[in-house]
Amino acid sequence: MESLGSSPAFVGYAAAYGIAAAGCGVALRRARRIEDPGTRRGLVALLAGSGGWALWELGFLLAPTPGTRYAAYLVSLVVGLTTVGAWLYFCSAYTGRSFHRDPIYRRVAAGAYLLIVAVKLTNPLHGLYFTTEFVTTPFPHTTVQHETLHWVVSGLSYALVAVGFFMLYELFLEADYDTRPLGAVAAVTGLPVALDVVGFASDRLIDINYEPLGVAVFAVGALYVLEEQFLAVQLTDGVEDPVVHLDDEGRIRAVSERARRTFPSLAGATGERLASVLPEATDDGPGSTVLERDGENGARYYLVSDTSFSLGQTDVGRMVVFSDVTETERRRRELDRQNEQLEGFAAAIRHELLNTLQVVEGRVALAGEALDRGDVDGARESLRTASRTSDRMARIVDDLATLARHGQTLEDPDTVEFGRAVEDAWDAAETDGVALSVDGDGAVEADPGRLRNALESAFTFAAHNGASTVRVEFHDDGFAVAGDGEPLDDAAPEDLFEYGTARPESSAGMTLPNLRMLARSHGWEATVDGEYDDGVRIVVTGVDVEPDRVRAR
């Protein structure tokens, strides 16, 4: 009879089970460092059961007598059955469920285990689980003939294993991670089923339990090959924001589907550094960066936060989470805008009050001096000037009231006919003797009152700037108001929009500062065309124009 040790096939089988047992033993040390208690206990039990199962299968191959081989195989069946319970315990704990802690489930599992063990241990009496026979192919060995009860228990076991994989698959989906690596591990874990069938139906493989090899592959693979992704998925369960998983050197290891949709540059970037793929996420250091991205309903903002995670005392990677802070960031920016507006209020009021009081005080003093000289007409003229100055201050206060009333950002605009708004604004503006022409018409999304006030401010400015004709131009991104009055010359265009320094200050008050504020409350931008030489041309852009309603006029 051929020596067992000299058969290449025998050496291959022995090596496979020996490596599986050794791999599980080595992985046990790493598994004990997992911080989550339930996950740690489940994976440790799975590794211990799988390693013991492989070790007893190796003992079955190496045992010197039929009796010891029979006993080794029987023990391997008892030890191997523990992996089903350990697997379900691990899956329940890893996915955040409570089945592994439920007393009822634990009692049912223990009862089922003891019942099946009893059937296995009494197999020498009834032979309903397996029988043995000595054969010479592919090498001299004791073969196992699995009977009906074995296939029933195996079917039940694999059904429970499938339940565990379903838990993992569901968690990967909820965490928005790629499920293909999990599918690959599941396929390798399930491969022993095919080997069992081949071993049962033909002589190409020996009839033995191949399951410990598959379980060992999963357990070791989860700890070493897919360790970072398994930890990442568990940590990000319930996190609805985009997530990128990095190794300890800043290279991308895994990207959630939501992160790929939000930041397309991350697709296919595994292995690259985040700093090179998405540099704006690391400009100021994670945790202090807010990224802006265009969305279907306008800009969206994401706060970048960085969290390290570890296996025991060893850091094994980082989680970069892009938290959607759009509403908070919009409120913050709106608050900044309003604070800037309030500072403008204060500067304008201080400036205008001082000017007005100085003019009124001077004119009243002149009127008194005129009366002392008996110059009644001079006194009247000085008092009229003081009165006009006071009236101008009243108009400025009204402007500020308009500013305060309409200073909040518009949330729910209406559809406004632009031509009608122009007509209403022109009727309300101080434009005696000035001609109006309108080029184009259409509909815009705006607040009717604010749009009318903005146009009125532009018309009033043009009239007080010496314009004889004002032309309104409507286009697909907004509108422009051009007056053929005094040109800017060397003045900075921004000076027209500054409270307290707006031109022409003495007559137009704060018309253009008001116009810019009203535009910004819509999300528009108001500027001055610096290349316009025939007067002053004010351009408003960013207007939501209905394209199917733009027409010539």
C-alpha atoms as one frame of an Amber mdcrd trajectory, in Angstrom:
protein
   0.000   0.000   0.000   1.253   3.508  -0.940   2.561   5.614   1.887   0.202
   8.512   2.687   3.031  10.967   3.111   4.390  10.355  -0.397   1.152  11.234
  -2.243   1.061  14.762  -3.720  -2.724  14.787  -3.380  -2.496  13.885   0.302
   0.156  16.559   0.868  -2.132  19.101  -0.811  -5.103  18.230   1.400  -3.018
  18.219   4.560  -1.411  21.535   3.636  -4.804  23.159   2.934  -6.254  22.204
   6.311  -3.009  22.937   8.105  -2.797  26.432   6.580  -6.468  27.077   7.416
  -5.908  26.088  11.056  -2.715  28.147  11.326  -4.301  31.155   9.614  -7.212
  31.140  12.027  -4.823  30.852  14.949  -2.779  33.843  13.830  -5.923  35.875
  13.067  -7.220  35.224  16.592  -4.656  37.651  18.003  -5.833  40.398  15.688
  -9.516  39.657  16.295  -9.068  40.073  20.055  -8.107  43.729  19.448 -11.443
  44.701  17.862 -13.010  47.329  20.098 -16.693  46.468  19.684 -17.327  43.680
  22.263 -20.066  41.827  20.355 -18.187  41.875  17.062 -14.996  40.808  18.824
 -16.633  37.853  20.602 -18.400  36.683  17.448 -15.306  36.834  15.257 -13.064
  35.239  17.905 -15.545  32.365  18.287 -15.765  32.015  14.506 -11.982  31.861
  14.151 -11.609  29.455  17.061 -14.347  27.163  15.733 -13.066  27.292  12.153
  -9.459  26.740  13.211 -10.437  23.834  15.458 -12.576  22.354  12.714  -9.694
  22.504  10.225  -7.318  21.076  12.823  -9.544  18.064  13.520 -10.042  17.510
   9.779  -6.236  17.465   9.500  -6.193  14.977  12.370  -8.664  12.832  10.451
  -6.212  12.736   7.521  -3.170  12.042   9.696  -4.629   9.607  12.240  -2.867
   6.219  12.058  -5.821   3.864  12.591  -9.417   3.655  11.377 -10.722   4.091
  14.912  -8.772   7.280  15.583  -9.722   8.655  12.177 -13.388   7.990  12.904
 -13.111   9.714  16.277 -11.242  12.708  14.815 -13.883  13.198  12.147 -16.688
  12.928  14.695 -15.064  15.591  16.871 -14.538  17.812  13.827 -18.305  17.696
  13.166 -19.073  18.767  16.734 -16.514  21.589  16.661 -17.493  22.682  13.155
 -21.136  23.082  14.126 -20.131  25.876  16.537 -19.154  28.060  13.578 -22.804
  28.463  12.562 -23.731  30.009  15.909 -20.526  32.078  15.985 -21.218  33.325
  12.445 -24.744  34.463  13.295 -23.505  36.045  16.531 -20.849  37.964  14.594
 -23.275  39.123  11.875 -25.854  40.265  14.422 -23.305  42.217  16.478 -21.476
  43.637  13.467 -24.672  44.937  11.866 -25.966  46.462  15.093 -28.802  43.988
  15.653 -29.753  42.458  18.996 -30.415  38.821  18.042 -27.165  37.684  19.688
 -28.300  39.200  23.000 -31.878  37.932  22.931 -32.305  35.118  25.550 -34.928
  33.333  23.451 -32.725  33.109  20.361 -29.782  31.994  22.485 -31.808  29.194
  24.139 -33.160  28.004  20.789 -29.643  28.025  19.303 -28.205  26.120  22.261
 -31.021  23.559  22.126 -30.610  23.011  18.388 -26.838  22.669  18.797 -27.160
  20.071  21.582 -29.761  18.106  19.623 -27.586  17.936  16.487 -24.490  17.103
  18.550 -26.419  14.264  20.156 -27.279  12.916  16.702 -23.648  13.147  15.637
 -22.224  11.533  18.787 -24.632   8.620  18.489 -23.737   8.069  14.850 -21.703
   4.923  15.703 -25.022   3.417  16.857 -27.328   4.381  13.986 -25.019   5.395
  11.097 -27.593   7.936   9.835 -25.109  10.808   9.682 -22.064   9.268   8.012
 -20.242   6.031   7.415 -16.564   5.387   6.640 -14.782   3.183   4.148 -11.121
   2.661   3.251 -10.301   3.508  -0.396  -7.118   3.834  -2.421  -7.949   6.752
  -4.738  -6.784   9.439  -5.161  -4.560   8.164  -2.311  -5.049   5.490   0.357
  -7.374   6.989   2.980 -10.538   6.504   4.959 -13.366   8.099   3.018 -16.567
   9.413   4.513 -19.965   8.627   3.067 -22.354  11.364   4.181 -25.876  10.226
   4.817 -29.264  11.967   4.810 -29.005  13.683   8.207 -25.700  15.273   7.197
 -27.258  16.895   4.139 -30.265  18.065   6.155 -28.019  19.696   8.757 -25.763
  21.116   6.046 -28.743  22.622   4.241 -30.000  24.208   7.461 -26.526  25.501
   8.268 -26.063  27.117   4.872 -29.525  28.659   5.110 -28.462  30.296   8.381
 -25.170  31.355   6.802 -27.174  32.999   4.007 -29.197  34.887   6.636 -25.935
  36.224   8.054 -24.731  37.323   4.622 -28.061  39.039   4.069 -27.479  41.051
   7.265 -24.047  42.077   6.018 -25.313  42.882   2.534 -28.104  45.034   3.927
 -25.639  46.928   6.112 -23.316  47.559   3.158 -26.267  48.940   1.197 -27.406
  51.152   4.069 -23.856  52.440   4.539 -23.797  53.167   0.785 -20.677  51.057
   0.145 -19.753  48.881  -2.807 -21.113  45.372  -2.148 -18.889  43.619  -4.706
 -16.062  42.814  -2.252 -18.619  41.287   0.100 -20.055  39.292  -2.791 -16.579
  37.973  -3.637 -16.011  36.860  -0.043 -19.448  35.197   0.032 -18.635  33.322
  -3.171 -15.354  32.018  -1.735 -17.088  31.061   1.523 -19.775  29.157  -0.391
 -17.317  27.359  -2.672 -16.958  24.407  -0.248 -20.584  23.500  -0.969 -19.618
  22.742  -4.547 -16.566  20.795  -3.350 -18.775  18.764  -1.008 -21.081  17.852
  -3.891 -18.172  16.920  -6.178 -16.612  14.814  -3.427 -19.923  13.062  -2.817
 -20.739  12.414  -6.483 -17.340  11.504  -7.929 -13.828  10.277  -7.142 -12.192
  13.526  -8.272 -12.186  14.792  -4.673 -12.251  12.906  -1.416 -15.514  13.024
   0.501 -14.661  15.246   3.476 -15.926  18.504   5.001 -14.511  21.426   3.016
 -16.444  24.064   4.971 -13.631  24.966   7.400 -11.589  26.172   4.426 -14.336
  28.572   3.321 -15.015  29.852   6.837 -11.301  30.389   7.383 -11.074  32.349
   4.130 -13.893  34.664   5.234 -12.601  35.200   8.759  -9.018  35.822   7.722
 -10.109  37.901   4.728 -12.329  40.096   6.900  -9.437  40.768   9.271  -6.606
  41.265   6.804  -7.709  41.715   3.198 -10.953  43.648   3.786 -10.293  44.709
   7.360 -10.466  48.452   6.666 -13.641  48.268   4.620 -15.408  46.033   7.137
 -14.527  48.452   9.931 -15.499  51.411   7.751 -18.936  49.995   6.985 -19.623
  49.244  10.634 -18.532  52.724  11.729 -20.568  54.526   9.076 -23.795  52.591
   9.600 -26.547  55.206   9.798 -24.364  57.980   8.365 -26.289  59.474   5.443
 -23.552  61.861   4.308 -20.824  61.115   1.738 -17.963  59.122   3.284 -14.420
  58.441   2.092 -12.257  55.879   3.832  -8.484  56.501   3.852  -5.561  54.443
   5.024  -3.124  55.877   7.569  -1.138  57.531   4.747  -4.105  59.405   3.288
  -4.747  57.086   0.322  -8.332  56.347  -0.660  -9.382  52.807   0.279 -13.165
  52.947  -0.126 -15.749  55.504  -1.227 -19.466  55.432  -0.518 -21.857  55.641
  -3.450 -23.159  58.963  -2.159 -19.611  60.343  -2.117 -19.095  59.251  -5.729
 -22.308  60.986  -6.773 -21.468  64.170  -4.891 -17.794  64.298  -5.900 -17.423
  62.552  -9.299 -13.618  62.857  -9.170 -13.617  60.182  -6.427 -14.928  57.516
  -8.822 -12.114  55.115  -9.639  -9.679  56.935  -7.350  -8.962  54.000  -5.027
  -5.293  53.973  -4.079  -4.761  57.663  -4.817  -4.260  60.342  -2.193  -7.316
  62.373  -1.260  -5.175  65.527  -1.340  -4.530  65.023  -5.063  -8.034  63.898
  -6.040 -10.003  66.417  -3.958  -7.434  69.005  -2.800 -10.057  71.475  -1.576
 -11.061  68.917   1.069  -7.637  69.191   2.707  -6.691  72.824   2.095  -7.259
  73.955   5.673  -7.209  70.567   7.313 -10.261  68.304   7.675 -12.748  69.645
  10.188 -12.314  73.283   9.212 -13.132  73.141   5.497 -16.511  73.846   3.909
 -16.799  72.710   0.292 -19.270  74.248  -2.123 -20.858  72.138  -4.838 -23.506
  72.992  -7.428 -26.742  71.081  -6.915 -30.099  70.854  -8.634 -31.545  73.488
  -6.301 -28.537  75.762  -6.063 -25.223  75.545  -4.232 -24.787  72.949  -1.502
 -22.182  73.095   1.250 -20.321  70.225   2.946 -18.303  70.366   6.160 -15.248
  68.091   5.994 -14.594  66.158   9.211 -11.898  63.578   9.855 -12.087  60.646
  12.281  -9.390  58.055  12.919 -10.385  54.497  13.763  -8.253  51.787  15.217
  -7.891  48.096  15.855  -6.984  47.929  19.507  -4.286  50.544  20.061  -3.271
  50.700  16.401  -4.700  53.282  14.003  -5.650  51.515  10.783  -7.287  54.335
   8.855  -9.352  57.495   8.745 -12.919  58.363   7.892 -13.543  61.619   6.058
 -17.214  62.547   6.298 -18.718  65.322   4.184 -21.617  66.536   6.306 -24.283
  68.442   4.426 -24.462  71.819   6.175 -26.213  73.637   3.350 -28.986  75.169
   5.444 -26.605  76.178   8.224 -24.109  77.657   5.769 -26.826  79.557   3.936
 -28.061  81.008   7.222 -24.504  81.911   8.179 -23.895  83.664   4.894 -27.229
  85.415   5.149 -26.304  86.543   8.651 -22.947  87.827   7.378 -24.743  89.711
   4.635 -27.198  91.211   7.112 -24.382  92.155   9.485 -22.620  93.885   6.606
 -25.896  95.580   5.763 -26.343  96.739   9.364 -22.830  98.153   9.357 -23.795
 100.031   6.200 -26.938 101.275   7.928 -24.920 102.601  10.819 -22.391 104.305
   8.557 -25.119 105.821   6.376 -27.200 107.090   9.287 -24.172 108.541  11.058
 -22.947 110.237   7.902 -26.320 111.632   6.832 -27.355 112.754  10.301 -24.094
 114.633  10.803 -24.353 116.272   7.384 -28.017 117.158   7.847 -27.551 118.521
  11.334 -24.589 120.594  10.221 -26.530 122.048   7.279 -29.646 122.697   9.368
 -27.623 124.200  12.207 -25.696 126.442   9.795 -28.798 127.569   7.959 -30.668
 128.324  11.170 -27.687 130.359  12.377 -27.615 132.260   9.065 -31.339 132.906
   9.337 -30.855 134.362  12.804 -28.051 136.603  11.598 -30.205 137.736   8.661
 -33.056 138.633  10.998 -30.659 140.593  13.202 -29.722 142.619  10.111 -33.375
 142.991   9.144 -32.878 140.790   6.073 -36.182 138.934   6.129 -35.783 137.469
   2.618 -32.347 136.090   3.470 -33.699 134.530   6.647 -36.535 132.897   4.704
 -34.145 131.436   2.132 -31.894 129.985   4.819 -34.876 128.417   6.554 -36.123
 126.983   3.238 -32.713 125.345   2.714 -32.862 123.909   6.241 -36.337 122.569
   5.498 -35.252 120.964   2.206 -32.315 119.371   3.985 -34.666 117.975   6.612
 -36.932 116.632   3.869 -33.950 114.901   2.267 -33.145 113.307   5.602 -36.753
 112.087   5.803 -36.374 110.471   2.360 -33.168 108.774   3.505 -34.971 107.430
   6.548 -37.665 106.089   4.222 -34.943 104.453   2.142 -33.554 102.823   5.249
 -37.033 101.625   6.185 -37.326 100.024   2.732 -33.918  98.474   3.226 -34.895
  97.031   6.610 -38.238  95.756   5.299 -36.739  93.996   2.282 -33.333  93.049
   3.697 -34.114  89.379   4.270 -33.178  86.932   1.512 -36.182  86.089  -0.651
 -37.382  82.519  -0.095 -40.536  82.246  -2.234 -40.432  84.462  -5.366 -43.344
  85.085  -7.726 -43.438  85.194 -11.499 -43.361  88.894 -12.400 -43.917  90.519
 -15.787 -40.791  92.617 -16.203 -42.437  95.227 -18.470 -45.168  95.910 -15.929
 -42.581  96.272 -13.148 -40.655  98.794 -15.292 -43.794 100.857 -15.892 -44.773
 100.889 -12.206 -41.240 101.822 -11.146 -41.022 104.592 -13.738 -44.305 106.105
 -12.538 -43.035 106.137  -8.938 -39.544 107.512  -9.647 -38.530 111.186  -9.695
 -37.792 111.423 -13.430 -39.330 114.712 -14.614 -38.226 115.458 -18.159 -36.387
 112.148 -18.675 -37.311 109.805 -21.561 -37.583 106.019 -21.180 -36.903 103.287
 -23.733 -37.199  99.533 -23.115 -35.363  96.868 -25.121 -36.883  93.402 -24.605
 -39.421  91.994 -22.195 -40.269  88.783 -20.378 -41.000  87.209 -17.011 -38.683
  86.855 -14.020 -38.814  85.109 -10.656 -38.808  87.925  -8.091 -40.673  89.710
  -5.342 -42.833  92.306  -7.145 -42.303  95.038  -4.561 -38.551  94.578  -4.307
 -38.108  94.456  -8.092 -40.129  97.640  -8.485 -38.121  99.385  -5.738 -34.827
  98.283  -7.317 -35.843  99.659 -10.725 -37.145 102.853  -9.121 -33.771 103.327
  -7.401 -31.972 102.889 -10.741 -34.283 105.382 -12.477 -33.974 107.943  -9.668
 -30.183 107.671  -9.748 -30.092 108.161 -13.523 -32.350 111.210 -13.324 -30.291
 112.858 -10.568 -27.104 111.969 -12.450 -28.181 114.265 -15.263 -29.615 111.713
 -17.701 -32.017 112.870 -20.418 -32.771 109.318 -21.579 -32.866 106.054 -19.648
 -32.702 102.757 -21.540 -33.743  99.451 -19.961 -32.237  96.321 -21.539 -33.754
  92.904 -20.776 -31.706  89.760 -21.467 -31.662  86.076 -20.555 -29.593  86.551
 -17.390 -31.078  89.749 -16.023 -31.343  93.379 -17.049 -29.442  96.662 -17.325
 -30.422 100.304 -16.785 -28.325 102.828 -18.744 -28.598 106.607 -18.331 -26.804
 109.136 -20.543 -25.879 111.367 -17.598 -22.509 112.141 -16.037 -19.914 109.420
 -16.768 -17.800 107.848 -14.056 -14.570 109.447 -15.265 -11.867 108.297 -12.828
 -14.228 107.313 -10.030 -14.284 103.687  -8.882 -17.544 101.937  -9.884 -17.896
 100.477  -6.385 -18.115 103.983  -4.910 -21.641 104.223  -6.277 -22.763 101.370
  -4.001 -21.130 102.471  -0.738 -23.369 103.940   1.958 -22.341 107.467   2.813
 -20.159 107.865  -0.284 -22.667 106.925  -3.005 -22.727 109.300  -5.985 -24.312
 111.730  -6.591 -24.779 111.793  -2.858 -26.350 115.172  -2.349 -29.280 114.518
  -4.712 -29.692 110.798  -5.182 -29.326 109.756  -1.548 -28.713 106.024  -1.247
 -30.450 104.824  -4.390 -27.711 102.515  -5.660 -26.801 101.025  -2.264 -30.497
 100.225  -1.910 -30.587  98.747  -5.411 -27.674  96.411  -4.677 -29.235  95.299
  -1.395 -32.578  94.568  -3.092 -30.759  92.641  -5.833 -28.782  90.567  -3.327
 -31.919  89.712  -1.404 -32.948  87.852  -4.605 -29.530  86.240  -5.025 -28.661
  88.618  -7.882 -25.587  90.794  -8.307 -25.618  94.492  -9.219 -22.534  96.060
 -10.810 -21.610  99.113 -12.905 -20.377  98.689 -16.476 -16.900 100.207 -16.259
 -16.549 100.363 -20.059 -19.704 102.402 -20.626 -18.703 105.944 -21.700 -22.079
 107.634 -22.329 -23.104 107.909 -18.685 -23.656 105.178 -16.125 -24.923 101.684
 -16.972 -26.073  99.500 -14.067 -26.096  95.741 -14.759 -28.078  93.200 -12.721
 -27.181  89.523 -13.337 -28.126  86.134 -11.902 -31.838  86.755 -12.455 -34.002
  83.665 -12.923 -35.599  84.481 -16.279 -38.263  82.251 -17.792 -36.699  81.486
 -21.217 -39.948  80.723 -22.998 -41.266  84.150 -22.061 -38.352  86.312 -23.265
 -39.426  88.462 -26.201 -38.471  91.584 -28.113 -40.181  94.832 -27.380
